[in-house]
Amino acid sequence: MSDPQNLRAGRRISTDELHQAVPQSMEAGKRIEQTQENSSSDGDQGVFNNSDALEQELEHTFKPNRTLLTVKKLLLFSLVVLVAAEAIYGVIEAITQSWLLGGLYILVLSLGLVALIRFLFSEYRALKSLSTREHMQSDAQRLLSSTQIGEAQQWLAPLLEQHNPDGVQEFKATIKAHHTDREVLELYQNTLLNTQDQQAKAIINAHATTSAMLVALSPMALLDMLAVLWRGVHLVEKLSQHYGIRLGYRSRITLYKLLLKQMVFAGAAELVSDLAATSMGAELLSKLSARAAQGLSAGVFTARLGYKAMELCRPLPKLANKPNLLQGSIEQIFKALLSRSK
């Protein structure tokens, strides 16, 4: 009889070690695959990082920060006191020298004071308009989840004055006594506000297409930046007026700073190609020339800026299907550039 121990030829293979080795190799493959996916997704998302950050800056333009630093207020107050004291001292000195010269000083100061009062009043109205729209959006967010009846019609009263009287009458006729606040706002969004949004979309598409054509036809990078600046400023101004919002001096300065930062976008050839390829695909991009691709980039930027401004100006806080709206604008810009290049 042979010894049973001699029958065990070779080394035993532990089944636990086999089970541990296979998942480790699979996990390594998964990690490599996830790394590749992350790297490709980061490449697409990196193109829009700048524009997303700039959208946040634009949001601060329409929603100004109410917290003022004490040092700034003290400095401003000291400056006002200094200017007033200097003006009074100058008037007294002028009167002691000549009544005619003193009268001229008083006339100039009076005109300057009137202009300052008008400016401050206009700025107050602009800030009040922005504040009112911000409060309306907050109230609308609350009413969209409300099951009560009656408050939505009071909220809509100032907005209905901006619409066509015939459309307002048709809208009021569709409101029933049993409609809740949420149903009334949804009805308003699907009728009157939808018409207003379509008009705003047409404004955005027109400005974006014009911006794209100007950049595509421009022979100089400086003209590219000026075109983007001009169309961007005019677009936001027109959208704010379309939704009944006044932009004051403070908001305009913030807006101009924002657009000056974004003008660099029009002259960056790398971002041009990446953004256009991400939006339209490499196959469609290959049909455009280098200048047309830059024009497409500038048009996409103008459209993104417009839709962000539109979202902030609307009385209802959320703009539904914004990616689809942007895609539609991109297709229109692409068709305009493609027809020009033929």
PyMOL commands that set and color helices and strands:
alter all, ss='L'
color gray80, all
select helices_A, chain A and resi 4-7+15-62+70-97+99-143+151-160+165-174+181-190+192-217+221-242+249-266+269-280+282-285+290-313+322-341
alter helices_A, ss='H'
color red, helices_A
deselect
rebuild
show_as cartoon
